[in-house]
Amino acid sequence: NLKVAKRENSVVLMEENYKKNYKNFDPKSPESHILFSMQQNNNLEQSLKLAANMQHQFDDRVNRANRGVKQAGFVVLYKTTMPSVLVEAGFLTNPSERRYLTSERGQTYIASGLFRAFRNYRETMNEKLN
C-alpha cells in the first residue's frame, strides 16, 4: 500500500506551489508518510466502518466487483478531521466498466449506493450517541 500511495501522491509534485499547499509534504519521503498515517489514524476505525458500508452497498445493491476495503495514505485524504474514504467505483480503462460508469443507470446506482452507505453509517453513529 505504501508503494501505491507514493505513486498516487507523486502527482502533487506537478502543482505549482505544492510545498506551500501541502506544508512540505514530500510523497517520496517515508517521514511524510509516517506523519500522514498518524493523522489518518485519528479517524481510522470510523473510516473503516464507513468504507465497509460502502463496500457492502457496492457488492449487494450496485452489483460491482468486490475488491475489498484497503488502507493507504492518499494525499487527497490529508488532514481530514472526520472519517474519510476514497471510493474507486471502477476502471475507465476497462471497456465494460467504462460503459457502466458513463451510463446514467450506472451513475445513479453508484450514487445511490454511496448515499445508502452514508445514511446507514450516520444512523449507526446516531444510535451509539443516544
Backbone atoms as SQL, in Angstrom:
CREATE TABLE atoms (id INTEGER PRIMARY KEY, chain TEXT, resi INTEGER, resn TEXT, atom TEXT, x REAL, y REAL, z REAL);
INSERT INTO atoms VALUES
  (1, 'A', 1, 'ASN', 'N', 0.812, -1.201, 0.000),
  (2, 'A', 1, 'ASN', 'CA', 0.000, 0.000, 0.000),
  (3, 'A', 1, 'ASN', 'C', 0.853, 1.261, 0.000),
  (4, 'A', 2, 'LEU', 'N', 2.011, 1.202, 0.659),
  (5, 'A', 2, 'LEU', 'CA', 2.888, 2.369, 0.696),
  (6, 'A', 2, 'LEU', 'C', 3.388, 2.700, -0.706),
  (7, 'A', 3, 'LYS', 'N', 3.741, 1.685, -1.493),
  (8, 'A', 3, 'LYS', 'CA', 4.205, 1.924, -2.863),
  (9, 'A', 3, 'LYS', 'C', 3.111, 2.578, -3.700),
  (10, 'A', 4, 'VAL', 'N', 1.888, 2.075, -3.558),
  (11, 'A', 4, 'VAL', 'CA', 0.757, 2.640, -4.305),
  (12, 'A', 4, 'VAL', 'C', 0.528, 4.081, -3.873),
  (13, 'A', 5, 'ALA', 'N', 0.528, 4.329, -2.576),
  (14, 'A', 5, 'ALA', 'CA', 0.313, 5.688, -2.066),
  (15, 'A', 5, 'ALA', 'C', 1.394, 6.634, -2.566),
  (16, 'A', 6, 'LYS', 'N', 2.653, 6.181, -2.556),
  (17, 'A', 6, 'LYS', 'CA', 3.742, 7.034, -3.044),
  (18, 'A', 6, 'LYS', 'C', 3.546, 7.387, -4.516),
  (19, 'A', 7, 'ARG', 'N', 3.171, 6.384, -5.304),
  (20, 'A', 7, 'ARG', 'CA', 2.962, 6.618, -6.733),
  (21, 'A', 7, 'ARG', 'C', 1.787, 7.568, -6.963),
  (22, 'A', 8, 'GLU', 'N', 0.675, 7.318, -6.297),
  (23, 'A', 8, 'GLU', 'CA', -0.517, 8.157, -6.465),
  (24, 'A', 8, 'GLU', 'C', -0.278, 9.578, -5.954),
  (25, 'A', 9, 'ASN', 'N', 0.398, 9.704, -4.842),
  (26, 'A', 9, 'ASN', 'CA', 0.631, 11.018, -4.238),
  (27, 'A', 9, 'ASN', 'C', 1.677, 11.839, -4.983),
  (28, 'A', 10, 'SER', 'N', 2.466, 11.201, -5.836),
  (29, 'A', 10, 'SER', 'CA', 3.529, 11.923, -6.531),
  (30, 'A', 10, 'SER', 'C', 2.979, 13.004, -7.463),
  (31, 'A', 11, 'VAL', 'N', 1.697, 12.961, -7.793),
  (32, 'A', 11, 'VAL', 'CA', 1.119, 13.984, -8.674),
  (33, 'A', 11, 'VAL', 'C', 1.147, 15.363, -8.027),
  (34, 'A', 12, 'VAL', 'N', 1.222, 15.441, -6.694),
  (35, 'A', 12, 'VAL', 'CA', 1.259, 16.759, -6.050),
  (36, 'A', 12, 'VAL', 'C', 2.516, 17.522, -6.463),
  (37, 'A', 13, 'LEU', 'N', 3.553, 16.813, -6.862),
  (38, 'A', 13, 'LEU', 'CA', 4.797, 17.468, -7.283),
  (39, 'A', 13, 'LEU', 'C', 4.595, 18.287, -8.561),
  (40, 'A', 14, 'MET', 'N', 3.522, 18.017, -9.291),
  (41, 'A', 14, 'MET', 'CA', 3.239, 18.745, -10.522),
  (42, 'A', 14, 'MET', 'C', 2.568, 20.097, -10.254),
  (43, 'A', 15, 'GLU', 'N', 2.074, 20.279, -9.050),
  (44, 'A', 15, 'GLU', 'CA', 1.413, 21.536, -8.706),
  (45, 'A', 15, 'GLU', 'C', 2.454, 22.627, -8.502),
  (46, 'A', 16, 'GLU', 'N', 2.076, 23.838, -8.874),
  (47, 'A', 16, 'GLU', 'CA', 2.995, 24.969, -8.798),
  (48, 'A', 16, 'GLU', 'C', 3.506, 25.221, -7.378),
  (49, 'A', 17, 'ASN', 'N', 2.639, 25.311, -6.427),
  (50, 'A', 17, 'ASN', 'CA', 3.011, 25.635, -5.044),
  (51, 'A', 17, 'ASN', 'C', 2.783, 24.445, -4.114),
  (52, 'A', 18, 'TYR', 'N', 3.201, 23.271, -4.531),
  (53, 'A', 18, 'TYR', 'CA', 2.896, 22.102, -3.726),
  (54, 'A', 18, 'TYR', 'C', 3.500, 22.172, -2.322),
  (55, 'A', 19, 'LYS', 'N', 4.679, 22.756, -2.176),
  (56, 'A', 19, 'LYS', 'CA', 5.297, 22.839, -0.840),
  (57, 'A', 19, 'LYS', 'C', 4.445, 23.690, 0.092),
  (58, 'A', 20, 'LYS', 'N', 3.907, 24.767, -0.422),
  (59, 'A', 20, 'LYS', 'CA', 3.043, 25.632, 0.380),
  (60, 'A', 20, 'LYS', 'C', 1.678, 24.958, 0.602),
  (61, 'A', 21, 'ASN', 'N', 1.107, 24.407, -0.453),
  (62, 'A', 21, 'ASN', 'CA', -0.227, 23.796, -0.369),
  (63, 'A', 21, 'ASN', 'C', -0.267, 22.566, 0.537),
  (64, 'A', 22, 'TYR', 'N', 0.807, 21.831, 0.565),
  (65, 'A', 22, 'TYR', 'CA', 0.846, 20.583, 1.337),
  (66, 'A', 22, 'TYR', 'C', 1.835, 20.641, 2.493),
  (67, 'A', 23, 'LYS', 'N', 2.187, 21.825, 2.919),
  (68, 'A', 23, 'LYS', 'CA', 3.068, 22.043, 4.082),
  (69, 'A', 23, 'LYS', 'C', 4.314, 21.163, 4.018),
  (70, 'A', 24, 'ASN', 'N', 5.017, 21.233, 2.891),
  (71, 'A', 24, 'ASN', 'CA', 6.258, 20.488, 2.674),
  (72, 'A', 24, 'ASN', 'C', 6.086, 18.974, 2.656),
  (73, 'A', 25, 'PHE', 'N', 4.864, 18.488, 2.416),
  (74, 'A', 25, 'PHE', 'CA', 4.639, 17.052, 2.264),
  (75, 'A', 25, 'PHE', 'C', 5.414, 16.572, 1.050),
  (76, 'A', 26, 'ASP', 'N', 6.262, 15.584, 1.239),
  (77, 'A', 26, 'ASP', 'CA', 7.053, 15.014, 0.149),
  (78, 'A', 26, 'ASP', 'C', 6.585, 13.582, -0.065),
  (79, 'A', 27, 'PRO', 'N', 5.921, 13.297, -1.177),
  (80, 'A', 27, 'PRO', 'CA', 5.380, 11.961, -1.403),
  (81, 'A', 27, 'PRO', 'C', 6.433, 10.865, -1.483),
  (82, 'A', 28, 'LYS', 'N', 7.693, 11.250, -1.630),
  (83, 'A', 28, 'LYS', 'CA', 8.771, 10.257, -1.692),
  (84, 'A', 28, 'LYS', 'C', 9.399, 9.995, -0.321),
  (85, 'A', 29, 'SER', 'N', 9.046, 10.800, 0.655),
  (86, 'A', 29, 'SER', 'CA', 9.672, 10.719, 1.974),
  (87, 'A', 29, 'SER', 'C', 8.915, 9.783, 2.914),
  (88, 'A', 30, 'PRO', 'N', 9.608, 8.803, 3.494),
  (89, 'A', 30, 'PRO', 'CA', 8.973, 7.934, 4.479),
  (90, 'A', 30, 'PRO', 'C', 8.451, 8.720, 5.692),
  (91, 'A', 31, 'GLU', 'N', 9.173, 9.782, 6.067),
  (92, 'A', 31, 'GLU', 'CA', 8.753, 10.595, 7.208),
  (93, 'A', 31, 'GLU', 'C', 7.393, 11.235, 6.951),
  (94, 'A', 32, 'SER', 'N', 7.179, 11.725, 5.742),
  (95, 'A', 32, 'SER', 'CA', 5.892, 12.325, 5.385),
  (96, 'A', 32, 'SER', 'C', 4.767, 11.301, 5.509),
  (97, 'A', 33, 'HIS', 'N', 5.043, 10.091, 5.092),
  (98, 'A', 33, 'HIS', 'CA', 4.009, 9.049, 5.160),
  (99, 'A', 33, 'HIS', 'C', 3.744, 8.617, 6.603),
  (100, 'A', 34, 'ILE', 'N', 4.758, 8.655, 7.443),
  (101, 'A', 34, 'ILE', 'CA', 4.565, 8.333, 8.864),
  (102, 'A', 34, 'ILE', 'C', 3.679, 9.383, 9.512),
  (103, 'A', 35, 'LEU', 'N', 3.988, 10.666, 9.276),
  (104, 'A', 35, 'LEU', 'CA', 3.170, 11.746, 9.838),
  (105, 'A', 35, 'LEU', 'C', 1.751, 11.691, 9.287),
  (106, 'A', 36, 'PHE', 'N', 1.641, 11.414, 8.004),
  (107, 'A', 36, 'PHE', 'CA', 0.335, 11.319, 7.368),
  (108, 'A', 36, 'PHE', 'C', -0.472, 10.176, 7.982),
  (109, 'A', 37, 'SER', 'N', 0.165, 9.042, 8.204),
  (110, 'A', 37, 'SER', 'CA', -0.518, 7.887, 8.803),
  (111, 'A', 37, 'SER', 'C', -0.995, 8.192, 10.215),
  (112, 'A', 38, 'MET', 'N', -0.173, 8.905, 10.971),
  (113, 'A', 38, 'MET', 'CA', -0.582, 9.269, 12.335),
  (114, 'A', 38, 'MET', 'C', -1.829, 10.150, 12.292),
  (115, 'A', 39, 'GLN', 'N', -1.864, 11.091, 11.373),
  (116, 'A', 39, 'GLN', 'CA', -3.025, 11.968, 11.208),
  (117, 'A', 39, 'GLN', 'C', -4.253, 11.148, 10.824),
  (118, 'A', 40, 'GLN', 'N', -4.072, 10.226, 9.891),
  (119, 'A', 40, 'GLN', 'CA', -5.176, 9.407, 9.395),
  (120, 'A', 40, 'GLN', 'C', -5.718, 8.475, 10.475),
  (121, 'A', 41, 'ASN', 'N', -4.864, 8.009, 11.350),
  (122, 'A', 41, 'ASN', 'CA', -5.274, 7.048, 12.375),
  (123, 'A', 41, 'ASN', 'C', -6.248, 7.633, 13.388),
  (124, 'A', 42, 'ASN', 'N', -6.344, 8.970, 13.457),
  (125, 'A', 42, 'ASN', 'CA', -7.292, 9.593, 14.383),
  (126, 'A', 42, 'ASN', 'C', -8.725, 9.138, 14.122),
  (127, 'A', 43, 'ASN', 'N', -9.060, 8.900, 12.860),
  (128, 'A', 43, 'ASN', 'CA', -10.421, 8.519, 12.497),
  (129, 'A', 43, 'ASN', 'C', -10.464, 7.181, 11.775),
  (130, 'A', 44, 'LEU', 'N', -9.440, 6.377, 11.964),
  (131, 'A', 44, 'LEU', 'CA', -9.316, 5.136, 11.208),
  (132, 'A', 44, 'LEU', 'C', -10.494, 4.190, 11.425),
  (133, 'A', 45, 'GLU', 'N', -10.862, 3.950, 12.667),
  (134, 'A', 45, 'GLU', 'CA', -11.940, 2.995, 12.944),
  (135, 'A', 45, 'GLU', 'C', -13.246, 3.420, 12.273),
  (136, 'A', 46, 'GLN', 'N', -13.558, 4.708, 12.387),
  (137, 'A', 46, 'GLN', 'CA', -14.790, 5.201, 11.777),
  (138, 'A', 46, 'GLN', 'C', -14.704, 5.174, 10.249),
  (139, 'A', 47, 'SER', 'N', -13.539, 5.498, 9.713),
  (140, 'A', 47, 'SER', 'CA', -13.356, 5.460, 8.259),
  (141, 'A', 47, 'SER', 'C', -13.542, 4.040, 7.730),
  (142, 'A', 48, 'LEU', 'N', -13.017, 3.062, 8.460),
  (143, 'A', 48, 'LEU', 'CA', -13.163, 1.665, 8.043),
  (144, 'A', 48, 'LEU', 'C', -14.618, 1.218, 8.097),
  (145, 'A', 49, 'LYS', 'N', -15.364, 1.689, 9.089),
  (146, 'A', 49, 'LYS', 'CA', -16.794, 1.352, 9.167),
  (147, 'A', 49, 'LYS', 'C', -17.552, 1.947, 7.987),
  (148, 'A', 50, 'LEU', 'N', -17.267, 3.203, 7.677),
  (149, 'A', 50, 'LEU', 'CA', -17.913, 3.844, 6.535),
  (150, 'A', 50, 'LEU', 'C', -17.538, 3.124, 5.242),
  (151, 'A', 51, 'ALA', 'N', -16.270, 2.794, 5.073),
  (152, 'A', 51, 'ALA', 'CA', -15.813, 2.091, 3.871),
  (153, 'A', 51, 'ALA', 'C', -16.464, 0.714, 3.755),
  (154, 'A', 52, 'ALA', 'N', -16.608, 0.018, 4.868),
  (155, 'A', 52, 'ALA', 'CA', -17.258, -1.294, 4.848),
  (156, 'A', 52, 'ALA', 'C', -18.723, -1.166, 4.433),
  (157, 'A', 53, 'ASN', 'N', -19.406, -0.127, 4.912),
  (158, 'A', 53, 'ASN', 'CA', -20.789, 0.122, 4.485),
  (159, 'A', 53, 'ASN', 'C', -20.852, 0.354, 2.979),
  (160, 'A', 54, 'MET', 'N', -19.903, 1.136, 2.459),
  (161, 'A', 54, 'MET', 'CA', -19.880, 1.418, 1.028),
  (162, 'A', 54, 'MET', 'C', -19.604, 0.149, 0.232),
  (163, 'A', 55, 'GLN', 'N', -18.671, -0.634, 0.699),
  (164, 'A', 55, 'GLN', 'CA', -18.343, -1.882, 0.017),
  (165, 'A', 55, 'GLN', 'C', -19.549, -2.813, 0.000),
  (166, 'A', 56, 'HIS', 'N', -20.265, -2.886, 1.109),
  (167, 'A', 56, 'HIS', 'CA', -21.469, -3.727, 1.196),
  (168, 'A', 56, 'HIS', 'C', -22.506, -3.269, 0.162),
  (169, 'A', 57, 'GLN', 'N', -22.731, -1.961, 0.068),
  (170, 'A', 57, 'GLN', 'CA', -23.690, -1.433, -0.901),
  (171, 'A', 57, 'GLN', 'C', -23.244, -1.731, -2.335),
  (172, 'A', 58, 'PHE', 'N', -21.973, -1.534, -2.617),
  (173, 'A', 58, 'PHE', 'CA', -21.469, -1.791, -3.974),
  (174, 'A', 58, 'PHE', 'C', -21.592, -3.268, -4.322),
  (175, 'A', 59, 'ASP', 'N', -21.335, -4.114, -3.350),
  (176, 'A', 59, 'ASP', 'CA', -21.380, -5.560, -3.559),
  (177, 'A', 59, 'ASP', 'C', -22.825, -6.042, -3.720),
  (178, 'A', 60, 'ASP', 'N', -23.700, -5.679, -2.792),
  (179, 'A', 60, 'ASP', 'CA', -25.062, -6.207, -2.756),
  (180, 'A', 60, 'ASP', 'C', -26.041, -5.491, -3.674),
  (181, 'A', 61, 'ARG', 'N', -26.016, -4.176, -3.683),
  (182, 'A', 61, 'ARG', 'CA', -27.043, -3.423, -4.410),
  (183, 'A', 61, 'ARG', 'C', -26.592, -2.938, -5.782),
  (184, 'A', 62, 'VAL', 'N', -25.351, -2.536, -5.891),
  (185, 'A', 62, 'VAL', 'CA', -24.867, -1.970, -7.145),
  (186, 'A', 62, 'VAL', 'C', -24.289, -3.068, -8.035),
  (187, 'A', 63, 'ASN', 'N', -24.025, -4.226, -7.438),
  (188, 'A', 63, 'ASN', 'CA', -23.517, -5.403, -8.151),
  (189, 'A', 63, 'ASN', 'C', -22.172, -5.131, -8.829),
  (190, 'A', 64, 'ARG', 'N', -21.266, -4.502, -8.091),
  (191, 'A', 64, 'ARG', 'CA', -19.921, -4.237, -8.579),
  (192, 'A', 64, 'ARG', 'C', -18.976, -5.282, -7.990),
  (193, 'A', 65, 'ALA', 'N', -17.868, -5.487, -8.630),
  (194, 'A', 65, 'ALA', 'CA', -16.874, -6.451, -8.151),
  (195, 'A', 65, 'ALA', 'C', -16.347, -6.011, -6.787),
  (196, 'A', 66, 'ASN', 'N', -16.221, -6.952, -5.871),
  (197, 'A', 66, 'ASN', 'CA', -15.736, -6.656, -4.521),
  (198, 'A', 66, 'ASN', 'C', -14.220, -6.786, -4.511),
  (199, 'A', 67, 'ARG', 'N', -13.554, -5.651, -4.458),
  (200, 'A', 67, 'ARG', 'CA', -12.088, -5.645, -4.400),
  (201, 'A', 67, 'ARG', 'C', -11.606, -5.410, -2.979),
  (202, 'A', 68, 'GLY', 'N', -12.559, -5.378, -2.040),
  (203, 'A', 68, 'GLY', 'CA', -12.209, -5.242, -0.633),
  (204, 'A', 68, 'GLY', 'C', -11.937, -3.812, -0.215),
  (205, 'A', 69, 'VAL', 'N', -11.826, -3.636, 1.088),
  (206, 'A', 69, 'VAL', 'CA', -11.503, -2.341, 1.680),
  (207, 'A', 69, 'VAL', 'C', -10.015, -2.342, 1.987),
  (208, 'A', 70, 'LYS', 'N', -9.323, -1.340, 1.517),
  (209, 'A', 70, 'LYS', 'CA', -7.881, -1.252, 1.726),
  (210, 'A', 70, 'LYS', 'C', -7.553, 0.086, 2.370),
  (211, 'A', 71, 'GLN', 'N', -6.443, 0.119, 3.036),
  (212, 'A', 71, 'GLN', 'CA', -5.988, 1.352, 3.674),
  (213, 'A', 71, 'GLN', 'C', -4.671, 1.779, 3.048),
  (214, 'A', 72, 'ALA', 'N', -4.594, 3.053, 2.700),
  (215, 'A', 72, 'ALA', 'CA', -3.353, 3.628, 2.171),
  (216, 'A', 72, 'ALA', 'C', -3.384, 5.124, 2.423),
  (217, 'A', 73, 'GLY', 'N', -2.229, 5.728, 2.513),
  (218, 'A', 73, 'GLY', 'CA', -2.138, 7.157, 2.798),
  (219, 'A', 73, 'GLY', 'C', -2.174, 7.998, 1.544),
  (220, 'A', 74, 'PHE', 'N', -3.369, 8.299, 1.059),
  (221, 'A', 74, 'PHE', 'CA', -3.500, 9.136, -0.120),
  (222, 'A', 74, 'PHE', 'C', -3.621, 10.596, 0.282),
  (223, 'A', 75, 'VAL', 'N', -2.931, 11.451, -0.434),
  (224, 'A', 75, 'VAL', 'CA', -2.869, 12.866, -0.080),
  (225, 'A', 75, 'VAL', 'C', -4.240, 13.537, -0.170),
  (226, 'A', 76, 'VAL', 'N', -5.153, 13.003, -0.974),
  (227, 'A', 76, 'VAL', 'CA', -6.491, 13.608, -1.056),
  (228, 'A', 76, 'VAL', 'C', -7.245, 13.493, 0.269),
  (229, 'A', 77, 'LEU', 'N', -6.792, 12.612, 1.140),
  (230, 'A', 77, 'LEU', 'CA', -7.408, 12.464, 2.458),
  (231, 'A', 77, 'LEU', 'C', -6.587, 13.168, 3.540),
  (232, 'A', 78, 'TYR', 'N', -5.588, 13.920, 3.112),
  (233, 'A', 78, 'TYR', 'CA', -4.654, 14.581, 4.010),
  (234, 'A', 78, 'TYR', 'C', -5.370, 15.573, 4.925),
  (235, 'A', 79, 'LYS', 'N', -5.097, 15.455, 6.200),
  (236, 'A', 79, 'LYS', 'CA', -5.601, 16.370, 7.227),
  (237, 'A', 79, 'LYS', 'C', -7.117, 16.429, 7.340),
  (238, 'A', 80, 'THR', 'N', -7.785, 15.339, 7.006),
  (239, 'A', 80, 'THR', 'CA', -9.224, 15.323, 7.241),
  (240, 'A', 80, 'THR', 'C', -9.453, 15.223, 8.743),
  (241, 'A', 81, 'THR', 'N', -10.494, 15.855, 9.210),
  (242, 'A', 81, 'THR', 'CA', -10.787, 15.853, 10.643),
  (243, 'A', 81, 'THR', 'C', -12.055, 15.072, 10.935),
  (244, 'A', 82, 'MET', 'N', -12.367, 14.159, 10.031),
  (245, 'A', 82, 'MET', 'CA', -13.554, 13.322, 10.174),
  (246, 'A', 82, 'MET', 'C', -13.273, 12.016, 9.445),
  (247, 'A', 83, 'PRO', 'N', -14.121, 11.027, 9.632),
  (248, 'A', 83, 'PRO', 'CA', -13.926, 9.798, 8.857),
  (249, 'A', 83, 'PRO', 'C', -13.910, 10.128, 7.362),
  (250, 'A', 84, 'SER', 'N', -13.002, 9.493, 6.638),
  (251, 'A', 84, 'SER', 'CA', -12.876, 9.787, 5.213),
  (252, 'A', 84, 'SER', 'C', -12.512, 8.524, 4.449),
  (253, 'A', 85, 'VAL', 'N', -13.006, 8.451, 3.229),
  (254, 'A', 85, 'VAL', 'CA', -12.718, 7.314, 2.358),
  (255, 'A', 85, 'VAL', 'C', -12.481, 7.825, 0.946),
  (256, 'A', 86, 'LEU', 'N', -11.788, 7.042, 0.168),
  (257, 'A', 86, 'LEU', 'CA', -11.592, 7.304, -1.247),
  (258, 'A', 86, 'LEU', 'C', -12.253, 6.130, -1.968),
  (259, 'A', 87, 'VAL', 'N', -13.231, 6.414, -2.800),
  (260, 'A', 87, 'VAL', 'CA', -14.006, 5.366, -3.462),
  (261, 'A', 87, 'VAL', 'C', -13.483, 5.149, -4.871),
  (262, 'A', 88, 'GLU', 'N', -13.196, 3.902, -5.178),
  (263, 'A', 88, 'GLU', 'CA', -12.823, 3.517, -6.533),
  (264, 'A', 88, 'GLU', 'C', -14.006, 2.753, -7.102),
  (265, 'A', 89, 'ALA', 'N', -14.796, 3.431, -7.918),
  (266, 'A', 89, 'ALA', 'CA', -16.044, 2.853, -8.426),
  (267, 'A', 89, 'ALA', 'C', -15.817, 1.915, -9.605),
  (268, 'A', 90, 'GLY', 'N', -14.687, 2.025, -10.252),
  (269, 'A', 90, 'GLY', 'CA', -14.398, 1.173, -11.389),
  (270, 'A', 90, 'GLY', 'C', -13.207, 1.715, -12.152),
  (271, 'A', 91, 'PHE', 'N', -12.953, 1.117, -13.301),
  (272, 'A', 91, 'PHE', 'CA', -11.792, 1.482, -14.102),
  (273, 'A', 91, 'PHE', 'C', -12.227, 1.896, -15.502),
  (274, 'A', 92, 'LEU', 'N', -11.944, 3.132, -15.866),
  (275, 'A', 92, 'LEU', 'CA', -12.306, 3.625, -17.187),
  (276, 'A', 92, 'LEU', 'C', -11.526, 2.923, -18.290),
  (277, 'A', 93, 'THR', 'N', -10.405, 2.304, -17.947),
  (278, 'A', 93, 'THR', 'CA', -9.605, 1.600, -18.947),
  (279, 'A', 93, 'THR', 'C', -10.221, 0.256, -19.325),
  (280, 'A', 94, 'ASN', 'N', -11.172, -0.226, -18.538),
  (281, 'A', 94, 'ASN', 'CA', -11.883, -1.467, -18.846),
  (282, 'A', 94, 'ASN', 'C', -13.134, -1.094, -19.638),
  (283, 'A', 95, 'PRO', 'N', -13.264, -1.559, -20.892),
  (284, 'A', 95, 'PRO', 'CA', -14.387, -1.128, -21.740),
  (285, 'A', 95, 'PRO', 'C', -15.775, -1.366, -21.127),
  (286, 'A', 96, 'SER', 'N', -16.015, -2.528, -20.520),
  (287, 'A', 96, 'SER', 'CA', -17.353, -2.774, -19.962),
  (288, 'A', 96, 'SER', 'C', -17.597, -1.899, -18.724),
  (289, 'A', 97, 'GLU', 'N', -16.564, -1.690, -17.903),
  (290, 'A', 97, 'GLU', 'CA', -16.727, -0.808, -16.750),
  (291, 'A', 97, 'GLU', 'C', -16.907, 0.636, -17.192),
  (292, 'A', 98, 'ARG', 'N', -16.183, 1.043, -18.232),
  (293, 'A', 98, 'ARG', 'CA', -16.325, 2.407, -18.741),
  (294, 'A', 98, 'ARG', 'C', -17.764, 2.657, -19.194),
  (295, 'A', 99, 'ARG', 'N', -18.360, 1.672, -19.914),
  (296, 'A', 99, 'ARG', 'CA', -19.751, 1.826, -20.356),
  (297, 'A', 99, 'ARG', 'C', -20.678, 1.987, -19.155),
  (298, 'A', 100, 'TYR', 'N', -20.470, 1.172, -18.116),
  (299, 'A', 100, 'TYR', 'CA', -21.312, 1.246, -16.924),
  (300, 'A', 100, 'TYR', 'C', -21.111, 2.578, -16.194),
  (301, 'A', 101, 'LEU', 'N', -19.864, 2.975, -16.000),
  (302, 'A', 101, 'LEU', 'CA', -19.556, 4.201, -15.261),
  (303, 'A', 101, 'LEU', 'C', -20.035, 5.460, -15.972),
  (304, 'A', 102, 'THR', 'N', -20.080, 5.429, -17.284),
  (305, 'A', 102, 'THR', 'CA', -20.511, 6.608, -18.023),
  (306, 'A', 102, 'THR', 'C', -21.999, 6.580, -18.359),
  (307, 'A', 103, 'SER', 'N', -22.682, 5.492, -18.013),
  (308, 'A', 103, 'SER', 'CA', -24.124, 5.417, -18.275),
  (309, 'A', 103, 'SER', 'C', -24.895, 6.106, -17.153),
  (310, 'A', 104, 'GLU', 'N', -26.063, 6.617, -17.489),
  (311, 'A', 104, 'GLU', 'CA', -26.910, 7.256, -16.473),
  (312, 'A', 104, 'GLU', 'C', -27.321, 6.240, -15.401),
  (313, 'A', 105, 'ARG', 'N', -27.636, 5.036, -15.825),
  (314, 'A', 105, 'ARG', 'CA', -28.032, 3.982, -14.881),
  (315, 'A', 105, 'ARG', 'C', -26.898, 3.662, -13.910),
  (316, 'A', 106, 'GLY', 'N', -25.696, 3.483, -14.441),
  (317, 'A', 106, 'GLY', 'CA', -24.543, 3.172, -13.605),
  (318, 'A', 106, 'GLY', 'C', -24.261, 4.280, -12.601),
  (319, 'A', 107, 'GLN', 'N', -24.295, 5.517, -13.058),
  (320, 'A', 107, 'GLN', 'CA', -24.040, 6.648, -12.169),
  (321, 'A', 107, 'GLN', 'C', -25.118, 6.758, -11.093),
  (322, 'A', 108, 'THR', 'N', -26.363, 6.482, -11.468),
  (323, 'A', 108, 'THR', 'CA', -27.460, 6.529, -10.493),
  (324, 'A', 108, 'THR', 'C', -27.279, 5.448, -9.439),
  (325, 'A', 109, 'TYR', 'N', -26.936, 4.232, -9.862),
  (326, 'A', 109, 'TYR', 'CA', -26.743, 3.138, -8.917),
  (327, 'A', 109, 'TYR', 'C', -25.567, 3.409, -7.981),
  (328, 'A', 110, 'ILE', 'N', -24.471, 3.904, -8.532),
  (329, 'A', 110, 'ILE', 'CA', -23.294, 4.181, -7.706),
  (330, 'A', 110, 'ILE', 'C', -23.609, 5.281, -6.697),
  (331, 'A', 111, 'ALA', 'N', -24.231, 6.365, -7.157),
  (332, 'A', 111, 'ALA', 'CA', -24.595, 7.459, -6.243),
  (333, 'A', 111, 'ALA', 'C', -25.560, 6.980, -5.178),
  (334, 'A', 112, 'SER', 'N', -26.515, 6.156, -5.567),
  (335, 'A', 112, 'SER', 'CA', -27.483, 5.618, -4.607),
  (336, 'A', 112, 'SER', 'C', -26.793, 4.731, -3.576),
  (337, 'A', 113, 'GLY', 'N', -25.857, 3.909, -4.027),
  (338, 'A', 113, 'GLY', 'CA', -25.113, 3.045, -3.109),
  (339, 'A', 113, 'GLY', 'C', -24.304, 3.849, -2.106),
  (340, 'A', 114, 'LEU', 'N', -23.656, 4.908, -2.585),
  (341, 'A', 114, 'LEU', 'CA', -22.879, 5.767, -1.686),
  (342, 'A', 114, 'LEU', 'C', -23.797, 6.462, -0.680),
  (343, 'A', 115, 'PHE', 'N', -24.938, 6.948, -1.160),
  (344, 'A', 115, 'PHE', 'CA', -25.890, 7.610, -0.270),
  (345, 'A', 115, 'PHE', 'C', -26.394, 6.647, 0.804),
  (346, 'A', 116, 'ARG', 'N', -26.804, 5.457, 0.396),
  (347, 'A', 116, 'ARG', 'CA', -27.322, 4.467, 1.353),
  (348, 'A', 116, 'ARG', 'C', -26.257, 4.094, 2.390),
  (349, 'A', 117, 'ALA', 'N', -25.027, 3.941, 1.926),
  (350, 'A', 117, 'ALA', 'CA', -23.941, 3.584, 2.842),
  (351, 'A', 117, 'ALA', 'C', -23.728, 4.682, 3.869),
  (352, 'A', 118, 'PHE', 'N', -23.701, 5.925, 3.415),
  (353, 'A', 118, 'PHE', 'CA', -23.516, 7.038, 4.344),
  (354, 'A', 118, 'PHE', 'C', -24.696, 7.151, 5.300),
  (355, 'A', 119, 'ARG', 'N', -25.905, 7.008, 4.767),
  (356, 'A', 119, 'ARG', 'CA', -27.097, 7.085, 5.616),
  (357, 'A', 119, 'ARG', 'C', -27.064, 5.995, 6.693),
  (358, 'A', 120, 'ASN', 'N', -26.720, 4.773, 6.318),
  (359, 'A', 120, 'ASN', 'CA', -26.628, 3.675, 7.285),
  (360, 'A', 120, 'ASN', 'C', -25.549, 3.943, 8.326),
  (361, 'A', 121, 'TYR', 'N', -24.422, 4.459, 7.880),
  (362, 'A', 121, 'TYR', 'CA', -23.328, 4.798, 8.795),
  (363, 'A', 121, 'TYR', 'C', -23.785, 5.865, 9.788),
  (364, 'A', 122, 'ARG', 'N', -24.412, 6.917, 9.282),
  (365, 'A', 122, 'ARG', 'CA', -24.887, 8.010, 10.138),
  (366, 'A', 122, 'ARG', 'C', -25.914, 7.511, 11.149),
  (367, 'A', 123, 'GLU', 'N', -26.838, 6.666, 10.721),
  (368, 'A', 123, 'GLU', 'CA', -27.843, 6.115, 11.642),
  (369, 'A', 123, 'GLU', 'C', -27.193, 5.289, 12.741),
  (370, 'A', 124, 'THR', 'N', -26.201, 4.493, 12.365),
  (371, 'A', 124, 'THR', 'CA', -25.478, 3.683, 13.354),
  (372, 'A', 124, 'THR', 'C', -24.765, 4.573, 14.368),
  (373, 'A', 125, 'MET', 'N', -24.128, 5.625, 13.885),
  (374, 'A', 125, 'MET', 'CA', -23.419, 6.545, 14.786),
  (375, 'A', 125, 'MET', 'C', -24.407, 7.290, 15.690),
  (376, 'A', 126, 'ASN', 'N', -25.549, 7.702, 15.156),
  (377, 'A', 126, 'ASN', 'CA', -26.564, 8.383, 15.972),
  (378, 'A', 126, 'ASN', 'C', -27.112, 7.483, 17.062),
  (379, 'A', 127, 'GLU', 'N', -27.308, 6.190, 16.737),
  (380, 'A', 127, 'GLU', 'CA', -27.790, 5.239, 17.734),
  (381, 'A', 127, 'GLU', 'C', -26.789, 5.102, 18.886),
  (382, 'A', 128, 'LYS', 'N', -25.520, 5.103, 18.564),
  (383, 'A', 128, 'LYS', 'CA', -24.481, 4.977, 19.597),
  (384, 'A', 128, 'LYS', 'C', -24.441, 6.205, 20.500),
  (385, 'A', 129, 'LEU', 'N', -24.748, 7.373, 19.927),
  (386, 'A', 129, 'LEU', 'CA', -24.736, 8.604, 20.719),
  (387, 'A', 129, 'LEU', 'C', -25.959, 8.717, 21.628),
  (388, 'A', 130, 'ASN', 'N', -27.038, 8.111, 21.230),
  (389, 'A', 130, 'ASN', 'CA', -28.284, 8.221, 22.016),
  (390, 'A', 130, 'ASN', 'C', -28.427, 7.141, 23.019);
